[in-house]
Amino acid sequence: MSEFDIVPSAAIASGDATDAYFDRTVEALEHAGKNPTVVAEVTASQFPTGEWHTLAGLKDAAHLLTGRDLDADALPEGQLFDGGPVFRVEGPYLEFCRLETALLGFLSHATGVATAALETRRAAPESLVLSFGTRHVHPSIAAMIERSALLGGLDGISNVAAGEVIGHKAGGTMPHALVICFGKGNQEAAWQAFDEAVGPDVPRVALCDTYSDEVDETLRAAEAIDDLDSVRIDTTSSRRGNFRHILREVRWELDARGHEDVGIFASGGIGPTAIRDLRDIADGFGVGSYVSNADPLDFALDIVEVEGEPAAKRGKLSGAKQVYRSPDGSHHIGLADREGPADGEPLFEPLIRDGELVREFDVDAASERALADAERVGFGEE
């Protein structure tokens, strides 16, 4: 028994993180001496729907299939799509039969998170937006959450271990617990201890809603810490009242006392709707559960060719396909062996050839792609 309820990486890579019926499938095919060469595609919708999502999880999916006797193609990471296939794999079916469960999990969950992150980013294009949400999910998936948040355009992450996994340094300042440890009435001591203890690269951000009125604590923090960068307002929802008015009051009183250079950072139950309402007052936002708890996209993997012949279950489209982006931003889906629309840009790119990974992954490049594509198709516009 493992100390934590975490499926180890080795079990995922080997195919043991599978649904049991794939084990039965392997047994039946091997018993019958069958292992057909198939083409299988990952789709959420067969035809374009106009509901856009941001493809993520591709790096993990690619590494899952690397080293096996197969080829794979996929849309670029960060590409927006609204239907049709996003991933295609071709090879002897037994090479990847038991990997379907993990493959879909890698793509489905990360895509949901990245899409929510992009929606959040688009709500405040000019603001600092940070990912605060890994406390709401199982710690074993923190790196996926943080990478998907960055892919969706967020500016930073908070989970230290996740940052080490994905090669992106985590950031953060102080929780209410720090202030509480110094006791009511001693907020200045907490803020000053933080200021004196942390390195010069850490922004001086004081949490200003622990014991007293937000304006009161804000002005006290501005006096207690030289070169205060900003205050964070994280007022509990039951005490918020009109949160916009609270932040407007904080901004007014800071300005009235000569602290125009002190910013306001808002957090606590923040999502795109709240951001749009507050972005003219707050300089930055911490977003938690809206991104981390995003629903996975309901992808499915379906065989569409067997031994070169079209084949599909009822309700699915047979034959290997290509997806095209039209100049107006819409998608066109067609058979891969037919000529596409004259003005269409084919989106599938090689991912694996003869078991070898032929694509590199760069989360910053994927984020730039997602942001540019969101602008192109009008994703998240209000």
Buried (B, 14 or more C-beta within 10 A) or exposed (E): EEEEEEEEEEEBBEBBBBEEEBBEBBEEBEEEEEBBBBBBBBBBBBEBBEEBBBBBBBBBBBBBBBEBEBBBBBBBBBBBBBBBBBBBBBBBBBBBBBBBBBBBBBBBBBBBBBBBBBBBBBBBEEBBBBBBBBEEBEBEBBBBBBBBBBBBBBBBBBBEEBBEEBEBEBBBBBEBEBBBEBEEEBBBBBBBBBBEEBEEEBBBBBBBBBBEEBBBBBBBBBEBBEEBBBBBBBBEEEEBEEBBEBBBBBBEBBEEEEBEEBBBBBBBBBBBEBBEBBBEBBBBBBBBBBBBBBEBBEBBBBBBBBEEEEBBEEEBBBBBBBBBBEEEBEBBBBBBEEEBEEEBEBBBEEBBEEBEBBBEBEBEBBBBBBBEBBBEBEBBEE
